[in-house]
Amino acid sequence: MTIQGYREIVGEDRFFGFARELLHRYAHGNVSASDFIPFAEEESGLAGDELALLDDYFQQWLYGIERPTIVPEDFGP
């Protein structure tokens, strides 16, 4: 759900470009959350408050113990 939410946040074109580059960088290996998050943020095209919100989104969805409160609809159009 975290990755699908990221797709909704950044849009189809940006998401699939990100996914191709992620597969290229980590081919035949594993990617950790600590590697995934900065790369996803870098590739998101977001800046300022929206980039900070994306970081909070990942923290909630990947590390939180409560139900996440940040959802894709919280980001601009």
PyMOL Python script that loads the backbone (N, CA, C, O; Angstrom):
from pymol import cmd

cmd.read_pdbstr("""\
ATOM      1  N   MET A   1       0.814  -1.183   0.000  1.00  0.00           N
ATOM      2  CA  MET A   1       0.000   0.000   0.000  1.00  0.00           C
ATOM      3  C   MET A   1       0.865   1.257   0.000  1.00  0.00           C
ATOM      4  O   MET A   1       0.495   2.271  -0.593  1.00  0.00           O
ATOM      5  N   THR A   2       1.998   1.189   0.655  1.00  0.00           N
ATOM      6  CA  THR A   2       2.903   2.342   0.699  1.00  0.00           C
ATOM      7  C   THR A   2       3.347   2.730  -0.703  1.00  0.00           C
ATOM      8  O   THR A   2       3.332   3.908  -1.060  1.00  0.00           O
ATOM      9  N   ILE A   3       3.738   1.751  -1.490  1.00  0.00           N
ATOM     10  CA  ILE A   3       4.235   2.028  -2.830  1.00  0.00           C
ATOM     11  C   ILE A   3       3.098   2.462  -3.750  1.00  0.00           C
ATOM     12  O   ILE A   3       3.290   3.348  -4.582  1.00  0.00           O
ATOM     13  N   GLN A   4       1.933   1.864  -3.621  1.00  0.00           N
ATOM     14  CA  GLN A   4       0.787   2.306  -4.414  1.00  0.00           C
ATOM     15  C   GLN A   4       0.437   3.753  -4.062  1.00  0.00           C
ATOM     16  O   GLN A   4       0.113   4.544  -4.947  1.00  0.00           O
ATOM     17  N   GLY A   5       0.500   4.095  -2.794  1.00  0.00           N
ATOM     18  CA  GLY A   5       0.256   5.473  -2.380  1.00  0.00           C
ATOM     19  C   GLY A   5       1.275   6.421  -2.982  1.00  0.00           C
ATOM     20  O   GLY A   5       0.925   7.514  -3.427  1.00  0.00           O
ATOM     21  N   TYR A   6       2.530   6.010  -2.997  1.00  0.00           N
ATOM     22  CA  TYR A   6       3.584   6.828  -3.611  1.00  0.00           C
ATOM     23  C   TYR A   6       3.274   7.040  -5.093  1.00  0.00           C
ATOM     24  O   TYR A   6       3.446   8.140  -5.618  1.00  0.00           O
ATOM     25  N   ARG A   7       2.824   6.001  -5.748  1.00  0.00           N
ATOM     26  CA  ARG A   7       2.442   6.104  -7.167  1.00  0.00           C
ATOM     27  C   ARG A   7       1.336   7.138  -7.352  1.00  0.00           C
ATOM     28  O   ARG A   7       1.395   7.953  -8.273  1.00  0.00           O
ATOM     29  N   GLU A   8       0.349   7.107  -6.498  1.00  0.00           N
ATOM     30  CA  GLU A   8      -0.745   8.081  -6.580  1.00  0.00           C
ATOM     31  C   GLU A   8      -0.247   9.499  -6.301  1.00  0.00           C
ATOM     32  O   GLU A   8      -0.731  10.456  -6.904  1.00  0.00           O
ATOM     33  N   ILE A   9       0.699   9.633  -5.410  1.00  0.00           N
ATOM     34  CA  ILE A   9       1.236  10.950  -5.039  1.00  0.00           C
ATOM     35  C   ILE A   9       2.029  11.561  -6.189  1.00  0.00           C
ATOM     36  O   ILE A   9       1.842  12.736  -6.504  1.00  0.00           O
ATOM     37  N   VAL A  10       2.900  10.796  -6.816  1.00  0.00           N
ATOM     38  CA  VAL A  10       3.806  11.371  -7.821  1.00  0.00           C
ATOM     39  C   VAL A  10       3.294  11.253  -9.250  1.00  0.00           C
ATOM     40  O   VAL A  10       3.812  11.926 -10.141  1.00  0.00           O
ATOM     41  N   GLY A  11       2.302  10.424  -9.488  1.00  0.00           N
ATOM     42  CA  GLY A  11       1.768  10.248 -10.833  1.00  0.00           C
ATOM     43  C   GLY A  11       2.431   9.096 -11.573  1.00  0.00           C
ATOM     44  O   GLY A  11       3.522   8.644 -11.223  1.00  0.00           O
ATOM     45  N   GLU A  12       1.736   8.639 -12.606  1.00  0.00           N
ATOM     46  CA  GLU A  12       2.166   7.451 -13.348  1.00  0.00           C
ATOM     47  C   GLU A  12       3.548   7.608 -13.987  1.00  0.00           C
ATOM     48  O   GLU A  12       4.420   6.764 -13.782  1.00  0.00           O
ATOM     49  N   ASP A  13       3.753   8.663 -14.747  1.00  0.00           N
ATOM     50  CA  ASP A  13       5.018   8.814 -15.479  1.00  0.00           C
ATOM     51  C   ASP A  13       6.215   8.864 -14.537  1.00  0.00           C
ATOM     52  O   ASP A  13       7.205   8.160 -14.735  1.00  0.00           O
ATOM     53  N   ARG A  14       6.112   9.697 -13.519  1.00  0.00           N
ATOM     54  CA  ARG A  14       7.230   9.834 -12.586  1.00  0.00           C
ATOM     55  C   ARG A  14       7.437   8.516 -11.823  1.00  0.00           C
ATOM     56  O   ARG A  14       8.575   8.108 -11.587  1.00  0.00           O
ATOM     57  N   PHE A  15       6.346   7.860 -11.442  1.00  0.00           N
ATOM     58  CA  PHE A  15       6.467   6.612 -10.695  1.00  0.00           C
ATOM     59  C   PHE A  15       7.183   5.540 -11.517  1.00  0.00           C
ATOM     60  O   PHE A  15       8.084   4.871 -11.013  1.00  0.00           O
ATOM     61  N   PHE A  16       6.783   5.374 -12.788  1.00  0.00           N
ATOM     62  CA  PHE A  16       7.390   4.307 -13.577  1.00  0.00           C
ATOM     63  C   PHE A  16       8.836   4.627 -13.937  1.00  0.00           C
ATOM     64  O   PHE A  16       9.642   3.709 -14.087  1.00  0.00           O
ATOM     65  N   GLY A  17       9.185   5.902 -14.079  1.00  0.00           N
ATOM     66  CA  GLY A  17      10.593   6.268 -14.239  1.00  0.00           C
ATOM     67  C   GLY A  17      11.385   5.906 -12.993  1.00  0.00           C
ATOM     68  O   GLY A  17      12.486   5.360 -13.079  1.00  0.00           O
ATOM     69  N   PHE A  18      10.815   6.215 -11.834  1.00  0.00           N
ATOM     70  CA  PHE A  18      11.427   5.857 -10.552  1.00  0.00           C
ATOM     71  C   PHE A  18      11.597   4.338 -10.448  1.00  0.00           C
ATOM     72  O   PHE A  18      12.662   3.857 -10.060  1.00  0.00           O
ATOM     73  N   ALA A  19      10.554   3.589 -10.792  1.00  0.00           N
ATOM     74  CA  ALA A  19      10.595   2.127 -10.671  1.00  0.00           C
ATOM     75  C   ALA A  19      11.669   1.528 -11.575  1.00  0.00           C
ATOM     76  O   ALA A  19      12.388   0.616 -11.167  1.00  0.00           O
ATOM     77  N   ARG A  20      11.781   2.041 -12.807  1.00  0.00           N
ATOM     78  CA  ARG A  20      12.822   1.529 -13.707  1.00  0.00           C
ATOM     79  C   ARG A  20      14.220   1.793 -13.144  1.00  0.00           C
ATOM     80  O   ARG A  20      15.085   0.918 -13.174  1.00  0.00           O
ATOM     81  N   GLU A  21      14.428   2.999 -12.634  1.00  0.00           N
ATOM     82  CA  GLU A  21      15.747   3.335 -12.082  1.00  0.00           C
ATOM     83  C   GLU A  21      16.028   2.521 -10.813  1.00  0.00           C
ATOM     84  O   GLU A  21      17.162   2.100 -10.588  1.00  0.00           O
ATOM     85  N   LEU A  22      15.014   2.301  -9.995  1.00  0.00           N
ATOM     86  CA  LEU A  22      15.173   1.493  -8.789  1.00  0.00           C
ATOM     87  C   LEU A  22      15.591   0.069  -9.166  1.00  0.00           C
ATOM     88  O   LEU A  22      16.500  -0.497  -8.559  1.00  0.00           O
ATOM     89  N   LEU A  23      14.929  -0.498 -10.164  1.00  0.00           N
ATOM     90  CA  LEU A  23      15.291  -1.844 -10.621  1.00  0.00           C
ATOM     91  C   LEU A  23      16.711  -1.872 -11.178  1.00  0.00           C
ATOM     92  O   LEU A  23      17.450  -2.830 -10.952  1.00  0.00           O
ATOM     93  N   HIS A  24      17.085  -0.839 -11.893  1.00  0.00           N
ATOM     94  CA  HIS A  24      18.440  -0.768 -12.438  1.00  0.00           C
ATOM     95  C   HIS A  24      19.485  -0.701 -11.318  1.00  0.00           C
ATOM     96  O   HIS A  24      20.485  -1.417 -11.351  1.00  0.00           O
ATOM     97  N   ARG A  25      19.246   0.156 -10.338  1.00  0.00           N
ATOM     98  CA  ARG A  25      20.224   0.342  -9.247  1.00  0.00           C
ATOM     99  C   ARG A  25      20.372  -0.890  -8.368  1.00  0.00           C
ATOM    100  O   ARG A  25      21.467  -1.200  -7.900  1.00  0.00           O
ATOM    101  N   TYR A  26      19.271  -1.586  -8.149  1.00  0.00           N
ATOM    102  CA  TYR A  26      19.286  -2.698  -7.189  1.00  0.00           C
ATOM    103  C   TYR A  26      19.039  -4.047  -7.861  1.00  0.00           C
ATOM    104  O   TYR A  26      18.551  -4.978  -7.220  1.00  0.00           O
ATOM    105  N   ALA A  27      19.367  -4.158  -9.132  1.00  0.00           N
ATOM    106  CA  ALA A  27      19.171  -5.415  -9.855  1.00  0.00           C
ATOM    107  C   ALA A  27      19.881  -6.551  -9.131  1.00  0.00           C
ATOM    108  O   ALA A  27      21.031  -6.418  -8.713  1.00  0.00           O
ATOM    109  N   HIS A  28      19.190  -7.645  -8.992  1.00  0.00           N
ATOM    110  CA  HIS A  28      19.735  -8.860  -8.374  1.00  0.00           C
ATOM    111  C   HIS A  28      20.119  -8.642  -6.913  1.00  0.00           C
ATOM    112  O   HIS A  28      20.976  -9.352  -6.386  1.00  0.00           O
ATOM    113  N   GLY A  29      19.496  -7.674  -6.261  1.00  0.00           N
ATOM    114  CA  GLY A  29      19.793  -7.420  -4.852  1.00  0.00           C
ATOM    115  C   GLY A  29      18.560  -6.945  -4.125  1.00  0.00           C
ATOM    116  O   GLY A  29      17.437  -7.079  -4.610  1.00  0.00           O
ATOM    117  N   ASN A  30      18.784  -6.399  -2.978  1.00  0.00           N
ATOM    118  CA  ASN A  30      17.705  -5.901  -2.137  1.00  0.00           C
ATOM    119  C   ASN A  30      17.873  -4.410  -1.920  1.00  0.00           C
ATOM    120  O   ASN A  30      18.986  -3.886  -1.955  1.00  0.00           O
ATOM    121  N   VAL A  31      16.770  -3.740  -1.699  1.00  0.00           N
ATOM    122  CA  VAL A  31      16.812  -2.326  -1.340  1.00  0.00           C
ATOM    123  C   VAL A  31      16.212  -2.203   0.060  1.00  0.00           C
ATOM    124  O   VAL A  31      15.139  -2.738   0.337  1.00  0.00           O
ATOM    125  N   SER A  32      16.907  -1.505   0.917  1.00  0.00           N
ATOM    126  CA  SER A  32      16.404  -1.305   2.280  1.00  0.00           C
ATOM    127  C   SER A  32      15.523  -0.065   2.306  1.00  0.00           C
ATOM    128  O   SER A  32      15.584   0.770   1.403  1.00  0.00           O
ATOM    129  N   ALA A  33      14.723   0.047   3.322  1.00  0.00           N
ATOM    130  CA  ALA A  33      13.885   1.237   3.478  1.00  0.00           C
ATOM    131  C   ALA A  33      14.754   2.478   3.595  1.00  0.00           C
ATOM    132  O   ALA A  33      14.382   3.543   3.102  1.00  0.00           O
ATOM    133  N   SER A  34      15.905   2.354   4.242  1.00  0.00           N
ATOM    134  CA  SER A  34      16.787   3.511   4.409  1.00  0.00           C
ATOM    135  C   SER A  34      17.432   3.932   3.087  1.00  0.00           C
ATOM    136  O   SER A  34      17.899   5.066   2.975  1.00  0.00           O
ATOM    137  N   ASP A  35      17.471   3.064   2.098  1.00  0.00           N
ATOM    138  CA  ASP A  35      17.915   3.424   0.753  1.00  0.00           C
ATOM    139  C   ASP A  35      16.734   3.879  -0.103  1.00  0.00           C
ATOM    140  O   ASP A  35      16.854   4.810  -0.900  1.00  0.00           O
ATOM    141  N   PHE A  36      15.601   3.216   0.068  1.00  0.00           N
ATOM    142  CA  PHE A  36      14.408   3.494  -0.735  1.00  0.00           C
ATOM    143  C   PHE A  36      13.874   4.903  -0.499  1.00  0.00           C
ATOM    144  O   PHE A  36      13.596   5.631  -1.453  1.00  0.00           O
ATOM    145  N   ILE A  37      13.732   5.285   0.753  1.00  0.00           N
ATOM    146  CA  ILE A  37      13.094   6.562   1.079  1.00  0.00           C
ATOM    147  C   ILE A  37      13.819   7.757   0.464  1.00  0.00           C
ATOM    148  O   ILE A  37      13.175   8.547  -0.226  1.00  0.00           O
ATOM    149  N   PRO A  38      15.126   7.931   0.677  1.00  0.00           N
ATOM    150  CA  PRO A  38      15.784   9.100   0.075  1.00  0.00           C
ATOM    151  C   PRO A  38      15.712   9.109  -1.450  1.00  0.00           C
ATOM    152  O   PRO A  38      15.565  10.167  -2.062  1.00  0.00           O
ATOM    153  N   PHE A  39      15.816   7.930  -2.062  1.00  0.00           N
ATOM    154  CA  PHE A  39      15.740   7.867  -3.513  1.00  0.00           C
ATOM    155  C   PHE A  39      14.334   8.222  -3.993  1.00  0.00           C
ATOM    156  O   PHE A  39      14.183   8.972  -4.957  1.00  0.00           O
ATOM    157  N   ALA A  40      13.312   7.696  -3.336  1.00  0.00           N
ATOM    158  CA  ALA A  40      11.933   8.011  -3.710  1.00  0.00           C
ATOM    159  C   ALA A  40      11.657   9.503  -3.538  1.00  0.00           C
ATOM    160  O   ALA A  40      10.973  10.109  -4.364  1.00  0.00           O
ATOM    161  N   GLU A  41      12.182  10.089  -2.478  1.00  0.00           N
ATOM    162  CA  GLU A  41      11.987  11.523  -2.256  1.00  0.00           C
ATOM    163  C   GLU A  41      12.706  12.331  -3.330  1.00  0.00           C
ATOM    164  O   GLU A  41      12.160  13.307  -3.844  1.00  0.00           O
ATOM    165  N   GLU A  42      13.918  11.933  -3.666  1.00  0.00           N
ATOM    166  CA  GLU A  42      14.692  12.625  -4.705  1.00  0.00           C
ATOM    167  C   GLU A  42      13.982  12.577  -6.052  1.00  0.00           C
ATOM    168  O   GLU A  42      13.974  13.563  -6.788  1.00  0.00           O
ATOM    169  N   GLU A  43      13.391  11.444  -6.370  1.00  0.00           N
ATOM    170  CA  GLU A  43      12.734  11.248  -7.658  1.00  0.00           C
ATOM    171  C   GLU A  43      11.293  11.751  -7.690  1.00  0.00           C
ATOM    172  O   GLU A  43      10.667  11.757  -8.750  1.00  0.00           O
ATOM    173  N   SER A  44      10.765  12.168  -6.555  1.00  0.00           N
ATOM    174  CA  SER A  44       9.355  12.542  -6.463  1.00  0.00           C
ATOM    175  C   SER A  44       8.993  13.809  -7.214  1.00  0.00           C
ATOM    176  O   SER A  44       7.848  13.972  -7.637  1.00  0.00           O
ATOM    177  N   GLY A  45       9.952  14.710  -7.387  1.00  0.00           N
ATOM    178  CA  GLY A  45       9.648  16.000  -8.000  1.00  0.00           C
ATOM    179  C   GLY A  45       9.019  16.972  -7.031  1.00  0.00           C
ATOM    180  O   GLY A  45       8.656  18.083  -7.418  1.00  0.00           O
ATOM    181  N   LEU A  46       8.881  16.576  -5.778  1.00  0.00           N
ATOM    182  CA  LEU A  46       8.273  17.447  -4.772  1.00  0.00           C
ATOM    183  C   LEU A  46       9.349  18.304  -4.117  1.00  0.00           C
ATOM    184  O   LEU A  46      10.531  17.959  -4.125  1.00  0.00           O
ATOM    185  N   ALA A  47       8.919  19.418  -3.554  1.00  0.00           N
ATOM    186  CA  ALA A  47       9.832  20.322  -2.863  1.00  0.00           C
ATOM    187  C   ALA A  47       9.103  20.951  -1.682  1.00  0.00           C
ATOM    188  O   ALA A  47       7.878  20.888  -1.577  1.00  0.00           O
ATOM    189  N   GLY A  48       9.872  21.547  -0.819  1.00  0.00           N
ATOM    190  CA  GLY A  48       9.310  22.313   0.299  1.00  0.00           C
ATOM    191  C   GLY A  48       8.405  21.494   1.200  1.00  0.00           C
ATOM    192  O   GLY A  48       8.753  20.389   1.615  1.00  0.00           O
ATOM    193  N   ASP A  49       7.237  22.053   1.496  1.00  0.00           N
ATOM    194  CA  ASP A  49       6.297  21.419   2.423  1.00  0.00           C
ATOM    195  C   ASP A  49       5.823  20.055   1.927  1.00  0.00           C
ATOM    196  O   ASP A  49       5.638  19.136   2.725  1.00  0.00           O
ATOM    197  N   GLU A  50       5.627  19.916   0.616  1.00  0.00           N
ATOM    198  CA  GLU A  50       5.169  18.628   0.097  1.00  0.00           C
ATOM    199  C   GLU A  50       6.245  17.555   0.230  1.00  0.00           C
ATOM    200  O   GLU A  50       5.932  16.389   0.469  1.00  0.00           O
ATOM    201  N   LEU A  51       7.502  17.939   0.078  1.00  0.00           N
ATOM    202  CA  LEU A  51       8.588  16.974   0.267  1.00  0.00           C
ATOM    203  C   LEU A  51       8.671  16.557   1.730  1.00  0.00           C
ATOM    204  O   LEU A  51       8.887  15.382   2.027  1.00  0.00           O
ATOM    205  N   ALA A  52       8.503  17.498   2.637  1.00  0.00           N
ATOM    206  CA  ALA A  52       8.494  17.174   4.067  1.00  0.00           C
ATOM    207  C   ALA A  52       7.308  16.265   4.394  1.00  0.00           C
ATOM    208  O   ALA A  52       7.431  15.351   5.208  1.00  0.00           O
ATOM    209  N   LEU A  53       6.160  16.518   3.759  1.00  0.00           N
ATOM    210  CA  LEU A  53       4.985  15.676   3.970  1.00  0.00           C
ATOM    211  C   LEU A  53       5.232  14.272   3.441  1.00  0.00           C
ATOM    212  O   LEU A  53       4.787  13.295   4.043  1.00  0.00           O
ATOM    213  N   LEU A  54       5.942  14.162   2.318  1.00  0.00           N
ATOM    214  CA  LEU A  54       6.272  12.836   1.781  1.00  0.00           C
ATOM    215  C   LEU A  54       7.163  12.072   2.751  1.00  0.00           C
ATOM    216  O   LEU A  54       6.988  10.869   2.941  1.00  0.00           O
ATOM    217  N   ASP A  55       8.113  12.760   3.361  1.00  0.00           N
ATOM    218  CA  ASP A  55       8.957  12.095   4.350  1.00  0.00           C
ATOM    219  C   ASP A  55       8.119  11.604   5.527  1.00  0.00           C
ATOM    220  O   ASP A  55       8.309  10.483   6.000  1.00  0.00           O
ATOM    221  N   ASP A  56       7.203  12.428   5.994  1.00  0.00           N
ATOM    222  CA  ASP A  56       6.309  12.017   7.083  1.00  0.00           C
ATOM    223  C   ASP A  56       5.440  10.831   6.649  1.00  0.00           C
ATOM    224  O   ASP A  56       5.195   9.910   7.429  1.00  0.00           O
ATOM    225  N   TYR A  57       4.981  10.868   5.399  1.00  0.00           N
ATOM    226  CA  TYR A  57       4.191   9.760   4.839  1.00  0.00           C
ATOM    227  C   TYR A  57       4.971   8.452   4.962  1.00  0.00           C
ATOM    228  O   TYR A  57       4.449   7.468   5.486  1.00  0.00           O
ATOM    229  N   PHE A  58       6.208   8.436   4.485  1.00  0.00           N
ATOM    230  CA  PHE A  58       7.011   7.211   4.559  1.00  0.00           C
ATOM    231  C   PHE A  58       7.255   6.789   6.003  1.00  0.00           C
ATOM    232  O   PHE A  58       7.195   5.600   6.315  1.00  0.00           O
ATOM    233  N   GLN A  59       7.523   7.730   6.874  1.00  0.00           N
ATOM    234  CA  GLN A  59       7.758   7.380   8.276  1.00  0.00           C
ATOM    235  C   GLN A  59       6.525   6.711   8.874  1.00  0.00           C
ATOM    236  O   GLN A  59       6.641   5.704   9.572  1.00  0.00           O
ATOM    237  N   GLN A  60       5.350   7.264   8.604  1.00  0.00           N
ATOM    238  CA  GLN A  60       4.118   6.674   9.134  1.00  0.00           C
ATOM    239  C   GLN A  60       3.846   5.299   8.537  1.00  0.00           C
ATOM    240  O   GLN A  60       3.553   4.348   9.262  1.00  0.00           O
ATOM    241  N   TRP A  61       3.942   5.197   7.221  1.00  0.00           N
ATOM    242  CA  TRP A  61       3.557   3.963   6.547  1.00  0.00           C
ATOM    243  C   TRP A  61       4.574   2.837   6.733  1.00  0.00           C
ATOM    244  O   TRP A  61       4.199   1.665   6.739  1.00  0.00           O
ATOM    245  N   LEU A  62       5.835   3.174   6.881  1.00  0.00           N
ATOM    246  CA  LEU A  62       6.849   2.119   6.990  1.00  0.00           C
ATOM    247  C   LEU A  62       7.270   1.814   8.418  1.00  0.00           C
ATOM    248  O   LEU A  62       7.650   0.684   8.725  1.00  0.00           O
ATOM    249  N   TYR A  63       7.206   2.804   9.287  1.00  0.00           N
ATOM    250  CA  TYR A  63       7.718   2.605  10.642  1.00  0.00           C
ATOM    251  C   TYR A  63       6.678   2.801  11.738  1.00  0.00           C
ATOM    252  O   TYR A  63       6.907   2.426  12.888  1.00  0.00           O
ATOM    253  N   GLY A  64       5.553   3.377  11.391  1.00  0.00           N
ATOM    254  CA  GLY A  64       4.550   3.683  12.405  1.00  0.00           C
ATOM    255  C   GLY A  64       3.886   2.443  12.973  1.00  0.00           C
ATOM    256  O   GLY A  64       3.807   1.402  12.320  1.00  0.00           O
ATOM    257  N   ILE A  65       3.417   2.575  14.188  1.00  0.00           N
ATOM    258  CA  ILE A  65       2.693   1.463  14.816  1.00  0.00           C
ATOM    259  C   ILE A  65       1.192   1.752  14.871  1.00  0.00           C
ATOM    260  O   ILE A  65       0.389   0.872  15.182  1.00  0.00           O
ATOM    261  N   GLU A  66       0.834   2.975  14.571  1.00  0.00           N
ATOM    262  CA  GLU A  66      -0.575   3.377  14.504  1.00  0.00           C
ATOM    263  C   GLU A  66      -1.010   3.411  13.041  1.00  0.00           C
ATOM    264  O   GLU A  66      -0.180   3.393  12.133  1.00  0.00           O
ATOM    265  N   ARG A  67      -2.305   3.460  12.831  1.00  0.00           N
ATOM    266  CA  ARG A  67      -2.819   3.592  11.467  1.00  0.00           C
ATOM    267  C   ARG A  67      -2.341   4.925  10.891  1.00  0.00           C
ATOM    268  O   ARG A  67      -2.494   5.958  11.542  1.00  0.00           O
ATOM    269  N   PRO A  68      -1.761   4.926   9.676  1.00  0.00           N
ATOM    270  CA  PRO A  68      -1.266   6.175   9.087  1.00  0.00           C
ATOM    271  C   PRO A  68      -2.381   7.200   8.887  1.00  0.00           C
ATOM    272  O   PRO A  68      -3.512   6.857   8.543  1.00  0.00           O
ATOM    273  N   THR A  69      -2.035   8.444   9.109  1.00  0.00           N
ATOM    274  CA  THR A  69      -3.000   9.527   8.917  1.00  0.00           C
ATOM    275  C   THR A  69      -2.735  10.307   7.635  1.00  0.00           C
ATOM    276  O   THR A  69      -3.609  11.034   7.163  1.00  0.00           O
ATOM    277  N   ILE A  70      -1.546  10.166   7.069  1.00  0.00           N
ATOM    278  CA  ILE A  70      -1.214  10.852   5.823  1.00  0.00           C
ATOM    279  C   ILE A  70      -1.534   9.919   4.659  1.00  0.00           C
ATOM    280  O   ILE A  70      -1.055   8.786   4.609  1.00  0.00           O
ATOM    281  N   VAL A  71      -2.345  10.404   3.728  1.00  0.00           N
ATOM    282  CA  VAL A  71      -2.767   9.614   2.574  1.00  0.00           C
ATOM    283  C   VAL A  71      -2.484  10.411   1.302  1.00  0.00           C
ATOM    284  O   VAL A  71      -2.269  11.621   1.370  1.00  0.00           O
ATOM    285  N   PRO A  72      -2.481   9.749   0.142  1.00  0.00           N
ATOM    286  CA  PRO A  72      -2.181  10.453  -1.112  1.00  0.00           C
ATOM    287  C   PRO A  72      -3.035  11.701  -1.352  1.00  0.00           C
ATOM    288  O   PRO A  72      -2.558  12.668  -1.946  1.00  0.00           O
ATOM    289  N   GLU A  73      -4.257  11.690  -0.909  1.00  0.00           N
ATOM    290  CA  GLU A  73      -5.143  12.829  -1.121  1.00  0.00           C
ATOM    291  C   GLU A  73      -4.679  14.086  -0.381  1.00  0.00           C
ATOM    292  O   GLU A  73      -5.166  15.182  -0.660  1.00  0.00           O
ATOM    293  N   ASP A  74      -3.748  13.935   0.554  1.00  0.00           N
ATOM    294  CA  ASP A  74      -3.222  15.077   1.287  1.00  0.00           C
ATOM    295  C   ASP A  74      -2.228  15.898   0.466  1.00  0.00           C
ATOM    296  O   ASP A  74      -1.828  16.991   0.868  1.00  0.00           O
ATOM    297  N   PHE A  75      -1.838  15.359  -0.686  1.00  0.00           N
ATOM    298  CA  PHE A  75      -0.886  16.033  -1.562  1.00  0.00           C
ATOM    299  C   PHE A  75      -1.643  16.788  -2.632  1.00  0.00           C
ATOM    300  O   PHE A  75      -2.786  16.457  -2.949  1.00  0.00           O
ATOM    301  N   GLY A  76      -1.000  17.809  -3.190  1.00  0.00           N
ATOM    302  CA  GLY A  76      -1.633  18.642  -4.226  1.00  0.00           C
ATOM    303  C   GLY A  76      -2.039  17.833  -5.443  1.00  0.00           C
ATOM    304  O   GLY A  76      -1.690  16.659  -5.570  1.00  0.00           O
ATOM    305  N   PRO A  77      -2.784  18.476  -6.340  1.00  0.00           N
ATOM    306  CA  PRO A  77      -3.281  17.781  -7.539  1.00  0.00           C
ATOM    307  C   PRO A  77      -2.191  17.284  -8.444  1.00  0.00           C
ATOM    308  O   PRO A  77      -2.476  16.685  -9.482  1.00  0.00           O
TER     309      PRO A  77
END
""", "prot")
cmd.dss("prot")
cmd.show_as("cartoon", "prot")
cmd.util.cbc("prot")
cmd.orient("prot")
